[in-house]
Amino acid sequence: MKILSFLEKNRITFKKIGQNYVCRCPICKGDNQLHKHNAQINLNFNSIYCFSEGKVYFASDIRSAVRGKVL
Ligand SMILES: [Zn+2]
């Protein structure tokens, strides 16, 4: 599944800024100190890069991280 469809399906909102898609990292979502668009979406790799954590997440990582939580 494409990353954007995946995010949409999981009600993770994203926004297009210039050439890039950004979103709030669903992993560190609960931290209100963080910028609301602290992750960049990589369409080529179907992943997101969280600037706050310096980590790359794929759909499967996000799925297991948010499992059981209300998004
Ligand atoms: Zn994060």
N, CA, C, O and the ligand as a Tripos MOL2 file, in Angstrom:
@<TRIPOS>MOLECULE
protein
  285   283    72     0     0
PROTEIN
NO_CHARGES

@<TRIPOS>ATOM
      1 N           0.8440   -1.1950    0.0000 N.3       1 MET1
      2 CA          0.0000    0.0000    0.0000 C.3       1 MET1
      3 C           0.8810    1.2460    0.0000 C.2       1 MET1
      4 O           1.9040    1.3040    0.6820 O.2       1 MET1
      5 N           0.4670    2.2280   -0.7690 N.am      2 LYS2
      6 CA          1.2110    3.4770   -0.8070 C.3       2 LYS2
      7 C           1.1290    4.1600    0.5520 C.2       2 LYS2
      8 O           0.1190    4.0770    1.2510 O.2       2 LYS2
      9 N           2.2020    4.8280    0.9020 N.am      3 ILE3
     10 CA          2.2880    5.4380    2.2290 C.3       3 ILE3
     11 C           1.1770    6.4640    2.4620 C.2       3 ILE3
     12 O           0.6320    6.5380    3.5630 O.2       3 ILE3
     13 N           0.8390    7.2480    1.4510 N.am      4 LEU4
     14 CA         -0.2030    8.2650    1.6440 C.3       4 LEU4
     15 C          -1.5640    7.6320    1.9060 C.2       4 LEU4
     16 O          -2.3210    8.1030    2.7540 O.2       4 LEU4
     17 N          -1.8720    6.5590    1.1740 N.am      5 SER5
     18 CA         -3.1370    5.8490    1.4040 C.3       5 SER5
     19 C          -3.1430    5.2300    2.7910 C.2       5 SER5
     20 O          -4.1560    5.2270    3.4900 O.2       5 SER5
     21 N          -1.9930    4.7110    3.1660 N.am      6 PHE6
     22 CA         -1.8780    4.1100    4.4920 C.3       6 PHE6
     23 C          -2.1550    5.1420    5.5860 C.2       6 PHE6
     24 O          -2.9200    4.8880    6.5170 O.2       6 PHE6
     25 N          -1.5200    6.3090    5.4590 N.am      7 LEU7
     26 CA         -1.6920    7.3700    6.4610 C.3       7 LEU7
     27 C          -3.1480    7.8260    6.5060 C.2       7 LEU7
     28 O          -3.7240    8.0240    7.5760 O.2       7 LEU7
     29 N          -3.7230    7.9840    5.3220 N.am      8 GLU8
     30 CA         -5.1140    8.4030    5.2250 C.3       8 GLU8
     31 C          -6.0360    7.4140    5.9290 C.2       8 GLU8
     32 O          -6.9260    7.7920    6.6910 O.2       8 GLU8
     33 N          -5.7980    6.1560    5.6520 N.am      9 LYS9
     34 CA         -6.6050    5.0900    6.2280 C.3       9 LYS9
     35 C          -6.4910    5.0720    7.7460 C.2       9 LYS9
     36 O          -7.4380    4.7100    8.4440 O.2       9 LYS9
     37 N          -5.3360    5.4620    8.2470 N.am     10 ASN10
     38 CA         -5.1170    5.4650    9.6890 C.3      10 ASN10
     39 C          -5.3660    6.8420   10.3100 C.2      10 ASN10
     40 O          -4.9990    7.1040   11.4560 O.2      10 ASN10
     41 N          -5.9910    7.6990    9.5310 N.am     11 ARG11
     42 CA         -6.3620    9.0450    9.9760 C.3      11 ARG11
     43 C          -5.1630    9.8500   10.4850 C.2      11 ARG11
     44 O          -5.2530   10.5960   11.4600 O.2      11 ARG11
     45 N          -4.0450    9.6680    9.7910 N.am     12 ILE12
     46 CA         -2.8800   10.4880   10.0940 C.3      12 ILE12
     47 C          -2.8490   11.5800    9.0180 C.2      12 ILE12
     48 O          -2.6350   11.2970    7.8390 O.2      12 ILE12
     49 N          -3.0600   12.8020    9.4320 N.am     13 THR13
     50 CA         -3.1640   13.8710    8.4430 C.3      13 THR13
     51 C          -1.7880   14.2870    7.9480 C.2      13 THR13
     52 O          -0.8150   14.3170    8.7010 O.2      13 THR13
     53 N          -1.7350   14.6040    6.6750 N.am     14 PHE14
     54 CA         -0.4850   15.0640    6.0800 C.3      14 PHE14
     55 C          -0.7720   16.2830    5.2240 C.2      14 PHE14
     56 O          -1.9210   16.5850    4.9030 O.2      14 PHE14
     57 N           0.2710   16.9590    4.8700 N.am     15 LYS15
     58 CA          0.1380   18.2070    4.1400 C.3      15 LYS15
     59 C           1.2460   18.3030    3.1190 C.2      15 LYS15
     60 O           2.3700   17.8650    3.3650 O.2      15 LYS15
     61 N           0.9250   18.8820    1.9610 N.am     16 LYS16
     62 CA          1.9650   19.0590    0.9530 C.3      16 LYS16
     63 C           2.5570   20.4530    1.0770 C.2      16 LYS16
     64 O           1.8450   21.4550    0.9960 O.2      16 LYS16
     65 N           3.8420   20.5030    1.2720 N.am     17 ILE17
     66 CA          4.5410   21.7860    1.3430 C.3      17 ILE17
     67 C           5.6100   21.7680    0.2670 C.2      17 ILE17
     68 O           6.5910   21.0310    0.3680 O.2      17 ILE17
     69 N           5.4200   22.5820   -0.7670 N.am     18 GLY18
     70 CA          6.3400   22.5660   -1.9040 C.3      18 GLY18
     71 C           6.2880   21.2040   -2.5660 C.2      18 GLY18
     72 O           5.2200   20.7390   -2.9640 O.2      18 GLY18
     73 N           7.4370   20.5650   -2.6830 N.am     19 GLN19
     74 CA          7.5110   19.2410   -3.3040 C.3      19 GLN19
     75 C           7.3130   18.1270   -2.2790 C.2      19 GLN19
     76 O           7.2090   16.9540   -2.6390 O.2      19 GLN19
     77 N           7.2620   18.4980   -1.0130 N.am     20 ASN20
     78 CA          7.2850   17.4780    0.0360 C.3      20 ASN20
     79 C           5.9660   17.3330    0.7810 C.2      20 ASN20
     80 O           5.1940   18.2800    0.9300 O.2      20 ASN20
     81 N           5.7440   16.1270    1.2330 N.am     21 TYR21
     82 CA          4.6230   15.8550    2.1080 C.3      21 TYR21
     83 C           5.1530   15.7380    3.5250 C.2      21 TYR21
     84 O           6.1640   15.0830    3.7820 O.2      21 TYR21
     85 N           4.4480   16.3860    4.4340 N.am     22 VAL22
     86 CA          4.8570   16.3280    5.8330 C.3      22 VAL22
     87 C           3.6790   15.8760    6.6810 C.2      22 VAL22
     88 O           2.5230   16.0080    6.2780 O.2      22 VAL22
     89 N           3.9820   15.3420    7.8560 N.am     23 CYS23
     90 CA          2.9280   14.9370    8.7740 C.3      23 CYS23
     91 C           3.4680   14.9890   10.1940 C.2      23 CYS23
     92 O           4.6580   15.2050   10.4250 O.2      23 CYS23
     93 N           2.5660   14.7860   11.1280 N.am     24 ARG24
     94 CA          2.9650   14.6420   12.5100 C.3      24 ARG24
     95 C           3.3780   13.1860   12.6860 C.2      24 ARG24
     96 O           2.6210   12.2760   12.3480 O.2      24 ARG24
     97 N           4.5660   12.9700   13.2090 N.am     25 CYS25
     98 CA          5.0200   11.5990   13.4040 C.3      25 CYS25
     99 C           4.0380   10.8500   14.3060 C.2      25 CYS25
    100 O           3.8030   11.2640   15.4410 O.2      25 CYS25
    101 N           3.4650    9.7500   13.8090 N.am     26 PRO26
    102 CA          2.4890    9.0170   14.6190 C.3      26 PRO26
    103 C           3.1100    8.3050   15.8190 C.2      26 PRO26
    104 O           2.4000    7.8970   16.7390 O.2      26 PRO26
    105 N           4.4280    8.1580   15.8090 N.am     27 ILE27
    106 CA          5.1110    7.4660   16.8990 C.3      27 ILE27
    107 C           5.2660    8.3930   18.1110 C.2      27 ILE27
    108 O           5.0010    7.9860   19.2420 O.2      27 ILE27
    109 N           5.6920    9.6330   17.8720 N.am     28 CYS28
    110 CA          5.8490   10.5600   19.0000 C.3      28 CYS28
    111 C           4.7550   11.6160   18.9920 C.2      28 CYS28
    112 O           4.9520   12.7530   19.4210 O.2      28 CYS28
    113 N           3.6160   11.2110   18.4990 N.am     29 LYS29
    114 CA          2.4380   12.0450   18.3620 C.3      29 LYS29
    115 C           1.9810   12.7190   19.6570 C.2      29 LYS29
    116 O           1.5400   13.8680   19.6490 O.2      29 LYS29
    117 N           2.0930   11.9970   20.7560 N.am     30 GLY30
    118 CA          1.5780   12.4860   22.0280 C.3      30 GLY30
    119 C           2.3650   13.6490   22.6230 C.2      30 GLY30
    120 O           1.8900   14.3070   23.5480 O.2      30 GLY30
    121 N           3.5570   13.9040   22.1020 N.am     31 ASP31
    122 CA          4.3950   14.9510   22.6670 C.3      31 ASP31
    123 C           4.0180   16.3160   22.0880 C.2      31 ASP31
    124 O           4.3610   16.6400   20.9510 O.2      31 ASP31
    125 N           3.3160   17.0960   22.8800 N.am     32 ASN32
    126 CA          2.8000   18.3770   22.3800 C.3      32 ASN32
    127 C           3.8610   19.4400   22.1730 C.2      32 ASN32
    128 O           3.5980   20.4820   21.5720 O.2      32 ASN32
    129 N           5.0520   19.1790   22.6690 N.am     33 GLN33
    130 CA          6.1490   20.1300   22.4870 C.3      33 GLN33
    131 C           6.6360   20.1460   21.0380 C.2      33 GLN33
    132 O           7.2370   21.1150   20.5740 O.2      33 GLN33
    133 N           6.3630   19.0610   20.3500 N.am     34 LEU34
    134 CA          6.9150   18.9020   19.0150 C.3      34 LEU34
    135 C           6.1220   19.6730   17.9640 C.2      34 LEU34
    136 O           4.9260   19.9260   18.1090 O.2      34 LEU34
    137 N           6.8210   20.0260   16.9260 N.am     35 HIS35
    138 CA          6.1960   20.6880   15.7890 C.3      35 HIS35
    139 C           5.1530   19.7550   15.1860 C.2      35 HIS35
    140 O           5.3600   18.5420   15.1300 O.2      35 HIS35
    141 N           4.0380   20.3140   14.7380 N.am     36 LYS36
    142 CA          2.9750   19.4390   14.2400 C.3      36 LYS36
    143 C           3.3370   18.7350   12.9300 C.2      36 LYS36
    144 O           2.7370   17.7170   12.5860 O.2      36 LYS36
    145 N           4.2920   19.2620   12.2180 N.am     37 HIS37
    146 CA          4.7670   18.5790   11.0200 C.3      37 HIS37
    147 C           6.2260   18.1990   11.2170 C.2      37 HIS37
    148 O           7.1190   18.7630   10.5850 O.2      37 HIS37
    149 N           6.4500   17.2540   12.0840 N.am     38 ASN38
    150 CA          7.8350   16.9110   12.4230 C.3      38 ASN38
    151 C           8.3630   15.7090   11.6430 C.2      38 ASN38
    152 O           9.4520   15.2040   11.9160 O.2      38 ASN38
    153 N           7.5800   15.2670   10.6780 N.am     39 ALA39
    154 CA          8.0440   14.1310    9.8770 C.3      39 ALA39
    155 C           7.8400   14.4220    8.3920 C.2      39 ALA39
    156 O           6.8660   15.0580    7.9920 O.2      39 ALA39
    157 N           8.7690   13.9460    7.6030 N.am     40 GLN40
    158 CA          8.6470   14.0990    6.1560 C.3      40 GLN40
    159 C           8.3410   12.7540    5.5310 C.2      40 GLN40
    160 O           8.9090   11.7270    5.9040 O.2      40 GLN40
    161 N           7.4270   12.7840    4.5690 N.am     41 ILE41
    162 CA          7.0050   11.5500    3.9200 C.3      41 ILE41
    163 C           7.8460   11.3180    2.6680 C.2      41 ILE41
    164 O           7.9940   12.2080    1.8300 O.2      41 ILE41
    165 N           8.3850   10.1250    2.5560 N.am     42 ASN42
    166 CA          9.1780    9.7600    1.3880 C.3      42 ASN42
    167 C           8.3660    8.8170    0.4970 C.2      42 ASN42
    168 O           8.2110    7.6320    0.7900 O.2      42 ASN42
    169 N           7.8540    9.3830   -0.5960 N.am     43 LEU43
    170 CA          6.9750    8.6080   -1.4820 C.3      43 LEU43
    171 C           7.7290    7.4910   -2.2010 C.2      43 LEU43
    172 O           7.1610    6.4300   -2.4620 O.2      43 LEU43
    173 N           8.9900    7.7190   -2.5200 N.am     44 ASN44
    174 CA          9.7770    6.7110   -3.2370 C.3      44 ASN44
    175 C          10.0210    5.4680   -2.3950 C.2      44 ASN44
    176 O           9.9970    4.3440   -2.8960 O.2      44 ASN44
    177 N          10.2540    5.6900   -1.1080 N.am     45 PHE45
    178 CA         10.5570    4.5590   -0.2230 C.3      45 PHE45
    179 C           9.3500    4.1230    0.6010 C.2      45 PHE45
    180 O           9.4370    3.1850    1.3930 O.2      45 PHE45
    181 N           8.2170    4.8140    0.4070 N.am     46 ASN46
    182 CA          7.0180    4.4940    1.1770 C.3      46 ASN46
    183 C           7.2860    4.5140    2.6680 C.2      46 ASN46
    184 O           6.9180    3.6000    3.4060 O.2      46 ASN46
    185 N           7.9410    5.5900    3.0860 N.am     47 SER47
    186 CA          8.3050    5.6790    4.4990 C.3      47 SER47
    187 C           8.1340    7.1120    4.9730 C.2      47 SER47
    188 O           7.8990    8.0250    4.1810 O.2      47 SER47
    189 N           8.2570    7.2890    6.2820 N.am     48 ILE48
    190 CA          8.3100    8.6450    6.8080 C.3      48 ILE48
    191 C           9.6090    8.7990    7.5930 C.2      48 ILE48
    192 O          10.1320    7.8370    8.1570 O.2      48 ILE48
    193 N          10.1090   10.0170    7.6160 N.am     49 TYR49
    194 CA         11.3070   10.2960    8.3910 C.3      49 TYR49
    195 C          10.9290   11.2770    9.4870 C.2      49 TYR49
    196 O          10.4740   12.3890    9.2160 O.2      49 TYR49
    197 N          11.1240   10.8510   10.7280 N.am     50 CYS50
    198 CA         10.8030   11.7050   11.8660 C.3      50 CYS50
    199 C          12.0400   12.5170   12.2460 C.2      50 CYS50
    200 O          13.0700   11.9580   12.6230 O.2      50 CYS50
    201 N          11.9270   13.8360   12.1430 N.am     51 PHE51
    202 CA         13.0490   14.7160   12.4760 C.3      51 PHE51
    203 C          13.3280   14.7120   13.9710 C.2      51 PHE51
    204 O          14.4800   14.8030   14.3960 O.2      51 PHE51
    205 N          12.2720   14.6060   14.7650 N.am     52 SER52
    206 CA         12.4380   14.6380   16.2170 C.3      52 SER52
    207 C          13.2280   13.4430   16.7360 C.2      52 SER52
    208 O          14.0330   13.5730   17.6590 O.2      52 SER52
    209 N          12.9960   12.2970   16.1460 N.am     53 GLU53
    210 CA         13.6720   11.0810   16.6000 C.3      53 GLU53
    211 C          14.8570   10.7060   15.7210 C.2      53 GLU53
    212 O          15.7100    9.9130   16.1180 O.2      53 GLU53
    213 N          14.9020   11.2830   14.5250 N.am     54 GLY54
    214 CA         15.9500   10.9090   13.5810 C.3      54 GLY54
    215 C          15.7940    9.4780   13.1010 C.2      54 GLY54
    216 O          16.7740    8.7630   12.8960 O.2      54 GLY54
    217 N          14.5340    9.0710   12.9260 N.am     55 LYS55
    218 CA         14.2620    7.6790   12.5440 C.3      55 LYS55
    219 C          13.3740    7.5930   11.3160 C.2      55 LYS55
    220 O          12.5550    8.4690   11.0400 O.2      55 LYS55
    221 N          13.5710    6.4980   10.5900 N.am     56 VAL56
    222 CA         12.7400    6.2090    9.4260 C.3      56 VAL56
    223 C          11.7090    5.1570    9.8330 C.2      56 VAL56
    224 O          12.0450    4.1690   10.4860 O.2      56 VAL56
    225 N          10.4720    5.3750    9.4480 N.am     57 TYR57
    226 CA          9.4230    4.3980    9.7190 C.3      57 TYR57
    227 C           8.7140    4.0000    8.4330 C.2      57 TYR57
    228 O           8.3930    4.8330    7.5850 O.2      57 TYR57
    229 N           8.4840    2.7190    8.3200 N.am     58 PHE58
    230 CA          7.6870    2.1970    7.2140 C.3      58 PHE58
    231 C           6.2820    1.9180    7.7420 C.2      58 PHE58
    232 O           6.0370    1.9170    8.9490 O.2      58 PHE58
    233 N           5.3680    1.6800    6.8000 N.am     59 ALA59
    234 CA          3.9750    1.4510    7.1890 C.3      59 ALA59
    235 C           3.8480    0.3640    8.2510 C.2      59 ALA59
    236 O           3.0500    0.4790    9.1820 O.2      59 ALA59
    237 N           4.6470   -0.6950    8.1000 N.am     60 SER60
    238 CA          4.5560   -1.8030    9.0600 C.3      60 SER60
    239 C           5.0010   -1.3700   10.4700 C.2      60 SER60
    240 O           4.4490   -1.8270   11.4710 O.2      60 SER60
    241 N           6.0080   -0.4810   10.5290 N.am     61 ASP61
    242 CA          6.4630    0.0360   11.8260 C.3      61 ASP61
    243 C           5.3720    0.8850   12.4740 C.2      61 ASP61
    244 O           5.1030    0.7930   13.6710 O.2      61 ASP61
    245 N           4.7550    1.7160   11.6310 N.am     62 ILE62
    246 CA          3.7120    2.6090   12.1350 C.3      62 ILE62
    247 C           2.5170    1.7860   12.6010 C.2      62 ILE62
    248 O           1.9170    2.0620   13.6400 O.2      62 ILE62
    249 N           2.1880    0.7780   11.8150 N.am     63 ARG63
    250 CA          1.0490   -0.0720   12.1480 C.3      63 ARG63
    251 C           1.2410   -0.7310   13.5080 C.2      63 ARG63
    252 O           0.3270   -0.7430   14.3320 O.2      63 ARG63
    253 N           2.4230   -1.2740   13.7410 N.am     64 SER64
    254 CA          2.6160   -1.9300   15.0400 C.3      64 SER64
    255 C           2.7440   -0.9260   16.1800 C.2      64 SER64
    256 O           2.3970   -1.2320   17.3220 O.2      64 SER64
    257 N           3.2400    0.2690   15.8740 N.am     65 ALA65
    258 CA          3.3750    1.2840   16.9300 C.3      65 ALA65
    259 C           2.0320    1.8380   17.3670 C.2      65 ALA65
    260 O           1.8320    2.1540   18.5400 O.2      65 ALA65
    261 N           1.1200    1.9530   16.4250 N.am     66 VAL66
    262 CA         -0.1660    2.5700   16.7590 C.3      66 VAL66
    263 C          -1.2530    1.5400   17.0440 C.2      66 VAL66
    264 O          -2.3910    1.9030   17.3400 O.2      66 VAL66
    265 N          -0.9140    0.2810   16.9580 N.am     67 ARG67
    266 CA         -1.9090   -0.7730   17.1870 C.3      67 ARG67
    267 C          -2.5190   -0.6020   18.5820 C.2      67 ARG67
    268 O          -1.8070   -0.4670   19.5770 O.2      67 ARG67
    269 N          -3.8270   -0.6110   18.6250 N.am     68 GLY68
    270 CA         -4.4990   -0.5140   19.9130 C.3      68 GLY68
    271 C          -4.7010    0.9130   20.3900 C.2      68 GLY68
    272 O          -5.4150    1.1480   21.3640 O.2      68 GLY68
    273 N          -4.0760    1.8680   19.7090 N.am     69 LYS69
    274 CA         -4.2720    3.2580   20.1240 C.3      69 LYS69
    275 C          -5.2910    3.9070   19.2160 C.2      69 LYS69
    276 O          -5.4420    3.5350   18.0520 O.2      69 LYS69
    277 N          -5.9780    4.8720   19.7610 N.am     70 VAL70
    278 CA         -6.9140    5.6490   18.9550 C.3      70 VAL70
    279 C          -6.1260    6.7900   18.3220 C.2      70 VAL70
    280 O          -5.4930    7.5890   19.0120 O.2      70 VAL70
    281 N          -6.1780    6.8450   17.0340 N.am     71 LEU71
    282 CA         -5.4090    7.8860   16.3350 C.3      71 LEU71
    283 C          -6.2160    9.1720   16.2040 C.2      71 LEU71
    284 O          -5.7270   10.1530   15.6430 O.2      71 LEU71
    285 ZN          8.6860   10.5720   15.8550 Zn       72 ZN72
@<TRIPOS>BOND
     1     1     2 1
     2     2     3 1
     3     3     4 2
     4     3     5 am
     5     5     6 1
     6     6     7 1
     7     7     8 2
     8     7     9 am
     9     9    10 1
    10    10    11 1
    11    11    12 2
    12    11    13 am
    13    13    14 1
    14    14    15 1
    15    15    16 2
    16    15    17 am
    17    17    18 1
    18    18    19 1
    19    19    20 2
    20    19    21 am
    21    21    22 1
    22    22    23 1
    23    23    24 2
    24    23    25 am
    25    25    26 1
    26    26    27 1
    27    27    28 2
    28    27    29 am
    29    29    30 1
    30    30    31 1
    31    31    32 2
    32    31    33 am
    33    33    34 1
    34    34    35 1
    35    35    36 2
    36    35    37 am
    37    37    38 1
    38    38    39 1
    39    39    40 2
    40    39    41 am
    41    41    42 1
    42    42    43 1
    43    43    44 2
    44    43    45 am
    45    45    46 1
    46    46    47 1
    47    47    48 2
    48    47    49 am
    49    49    50 1
    50    50    51 1
    51    51    52 2
    52    51    53 am
    53    53    54 1
    54    54    55 1
    55    55    56 2
    56    55    57 am
    57    57    58 1
    58    58    59 1
    59    59    60 2
    60    59    61 am
    61    61    62 1
    62    62    63 1
    63    63    64 2
    64    63    65 am
    65    65    66 1
    66    66    67 1
    67    67    68 2
    68    67    69 am
    69    69    70 1
    70    70    71 1
    71    71    72 2
    72    71    73 am
    73    73    74 1
    74    74    75 1
    75    75    76 2
    76    75    77 am
    77    77    78 1
    78    78    79 1
    79    79    80 2
    80    79    81 am
    81    81    82 1
    82    82    83 1
    83    83    84 2
    84    83    85 am
    85    85    86 1
    86    86    87 1
    87    87    88 2
    88    87    89 am
    89    89    90 1
    90    90    91 1
    91    91    92 2
    92    91    93 am
    93    93    94 1
    94    94    95 1
    95    95    96 2
    96    95    97 am
    97    97    98 1
    98    98    99 1
    99    99   100 2
   100    99   101 am
   101   101   102 1
   102   102   103 1
   103   103   104 2
   104   103   105 am
   105   105   106 1
   106   106   107 1
   107   107   108 2
   108   107   109 am
   109   109   110 1
   110   110   111 1
   111   111   112 2
   112   111   113 am
   113   113   114 1
   114   114   115 1
   115   115   116 2
   116   115   117 am
   117   117   118 1
   118   118   119 1
   119   119   120 2
   120   119   121 am
   121   121   122 1
   122   122   123 1
   123   123   124 2
   124   123   125 am
   125   125   126 1
   126   126   127 1
   127   127   128 2
   128   127   129 am
   129   129   130 1
   130   130   131 1
   131   131   132 2
   132   131   133 am
   133   133   134 1
   134   134   135 1
   135   135   136 2
   136   135   137 am
   137   137   138 1
   138   138   139 1
   139   139   140 2
   140   139   141 am
   141   141   142 1
   142   142   143 1
   143   143   144 2
   144   143   145 am
   145   145   146 1
   146   146   147 1
   147   147   148 2
   148   147   149 am
   149   149   150 1
   150   150   151 1
   151   151   152 2
   152   151   153 am
   153   153   154 1
   154   154   155 1
   155   155   156 2
   156   155   157 am
   157   157   158 1
   158   158   159 1
   159   159   160 2
   160   159   161 am
   161   161   162 1
   162   162   163 1
   163   163   164 2
   164   163   165 am
   165   165   166 1
   166   166   167 1
   167   167   168 2
   168   167   169 am
   169   169   170 1
   170   170   171 1
   171   171   172 2
   172   171   173 am
   173   173   174 1
   174   174   175 1
   175   175   176 2
   176   175   177 am
   177   177   178 1
   178   178   179 1
   179   179   180 2
   180   179   181 am
   181   181   182 1
   182   182   183 1
   183   183   184 2
   184   183   185 am
   185   185   186 1
   186   186   187 1
   187   187   188 2
   188   187   189 am
   189   189   190 1
   190   190   191 1
   191   191   192 2
   192   191   193 am
   193   193   194 1
   194   194   195 1
   195   195   196 2
   196   195   197 am
   197   197   198 1
   198   198   199 1
   199   199   200 2
   200   199   201 am
   201   201   202 1
   202   202   203 1
   203   203   204 2
   204   203   205 am
   205   205   206 1
   206   206   207 1
   207   207   208 2
   208   207   209 am
   209   209   210 1
   210   210   211 1
   211   211   212 2
   212   211   213 am
   213   213   214 1
   214   214   215 1
   215   215   216 2
   216   215   217 am
   217   217   218 1
   218   218   219 1
   219   219   220 2
   220   219   221 am
   221   221   222 1
   222   222   223 1
   223   223   224 2
   224   223   225 am
   225   225   226 1
   226   226   227 1
   227   227   228 2
   228   227   229 am
   229   229   230 1
   230   230   231 1
   231   231   232 2
   232   231   233 am
   233   233   234 1
   234   234   235 1
   235   235   236 2
   236   235   237 am
   237   237   238 1
   238   238   239 1
   239   239   240 2
   240   239   241 am
   241   241   242 1
   242   242   243 1
   243   243   244 2
   244   243   245 am
   245   245   246 1
   246   246   247 1
   247   247   248 2
   248   247   249 am
   249   249   250 1
   250   250   251 1
   251   251   252 2
   252   251   253 am
   253   253   254 1
   254   254   255 1
   255   255   256 2
   256   255   257 am
   257   257   258 1
   258   258   259 1
   259   259   260 2
   260   259   261 am
   261   261   262 1
   262   262   263 1
   263   263   264 2
   264   263   265 am
   265   265   266 1
   266   266   267 1
   267   267   268 2
   268   267   269 am
   269   269   270 1
   270   270   271 1
   271   271   272 2
   272   271   273 am
   273   273   274 1
   274   274   275 1
   275   275   276 2
   276   275   277 am
   277   277   278 1
   278   278   279 1
   279   279   280 2
   280   279   281 am
   281   281   282 1
   282   282   283 1
   283   283   284 2
@<TRIPOS>SUBSTRUCTURE
     1 MET1         2 RESIDUE 1 A MET
     2 LYS2         6 RESIDUE 1 A LYS
     3 ILE3        10 RESIDUE 1 A ILE
     4 LEU4        14 RESIDUE 1 A LEU
     5 SER5        18 RESIDUE 1 A SER
     6 PHE6        22 RESIDUE 1 A PHE
     7 LEU7        26 RESIDUE 1 A LEU
     8 GLU8        30 RESIDUE 1 A GLU
     9 LYS9        34 RESIDUE 1 A LYS
    10 ASN10       38 RESIDUE 1 A ASN
    11 ARG11       42 RESIDUE 1 A ARG
    12 ILE12       46 RESIDUE 1 A ILE
    13 THR13       50 RESIDUE 1 A THR
    14 PHE14       54 RESIDUE 1 A PHE
    15 LYS15       58 RESIDUE 1 A LYS
    16 LYS16       62 RESIDUE 1 A LYS
    17 ILE17       66 RESIDUE 1 A ILE
    18 GLY18       70 RESIDUE 1 A GLY
    19 GLN19       74 RESIDUE 1 A GLN
    20 ASN20       78 RESIDUE 1 A ASN
    21 TYR21       82 RESIDUE 1 A TYR
    22 VAL22       86 RESIDUE 1 A VAL
    23 CYS23       90 RESIDUE 1 A CYS
    24 ARG24       94 RESIDUE 1 A ARG
    25 CYS25       98 RESIDUE 1 A CYS
    26 PRO26      102 RESIDUE 1 A PRO
    27 ILE27      106 RESIDUE 1 A ILE
    28 CYS28      110 RESIDUE 1 A CYS
    29 LYS29      114 RESIDUE 1 A LYS
    30 GLY30      118 RESIDUE 1 A GLY
    31 ASP31      122 RESIDUE 1 A ASP
    32 ASN32      126 RESIDUE 1 A ASN
    33 GLN33      130 RESIDUE 1 A GLN
    34 LEU34      134 RESIDUE 1 A LEU
    35 HIS35      138 RESIDUE 1 A HIS
    36 LYS36      142 RESIDUE 1 A LYS
    37 HIS37      146 RESIDUE 1 A HIS
    38 ASN38      150 RESIDUE 1 A ASN
    39 ALA39      154 RESIDUE 1 A ALA
    40 GLN40      158 RESIDUE 1 A GLN
    41 ILE41      162 RESIDUE 1 A ILE
    42 ASN42      166 RESIDUE 1 A ASN
    43 LEU43      170 RESIDUE 1 A LEU
    44 ASN44      174 RESIDUE 1 A ASN
    45 PHE45      178 RESIDUE 1 A PHE
    46 ASN46      182 RESIDUE 1 A ASN
    47 SER47      186 RESIDUE 1 A SER
    48 ILE48      190 RESIDUE 1 A ILE
    49 TYR49      194 RESIDUE 1 A TYR
    50 CYS50      198 RESIDUE 1 A CYS
    51 PHE51      202 RESIDUE 1 A PHE
    52 SER52      206 RESIDUE 1 A SER
    53 GLU53      210 RESIDUE 1 A GLU
    54 GLY54      214 RESIDUE 1 A GLY
    55 LYS55      218 RESIDUE 1 A LYS
    56 VAL56      222 RESIDUE 1 A VAL
    57 TYR57      226 RESIDUE 1 A TYR
    58 PHE58      230 RESIDUE 1 A PHE
    59 ALA59      234 RESIDUE 1 A ALA
    60 SER60      238 RESIDUE 1 A SER
    61 ASP61      242 RESIDUE 1 A ASP
    62 ILE62      246 RESIDUE 1 A ILE
    63 ARG63      250 RESIDUE 1 A ARG
    64 SER64      254 RESIDUE 1 A SER
    65 ALA65      258 RESIDUE 1 A ALA
    66 VAL66      262 RESIDUE 1 A VAL
    67 ARG67      266 RESIDUE 1 A ARG
    68 GLY68      270 RESIDUE 1 A GLY
    69 LYS69      274 RESIDUE 1 A LYS
    70 VAL70      278 RESIDUE 1 A VAL
    71 LEU71      282 RESIDUE 1 A LEU
    72 ZN72       285 GROUP 0 **** ****
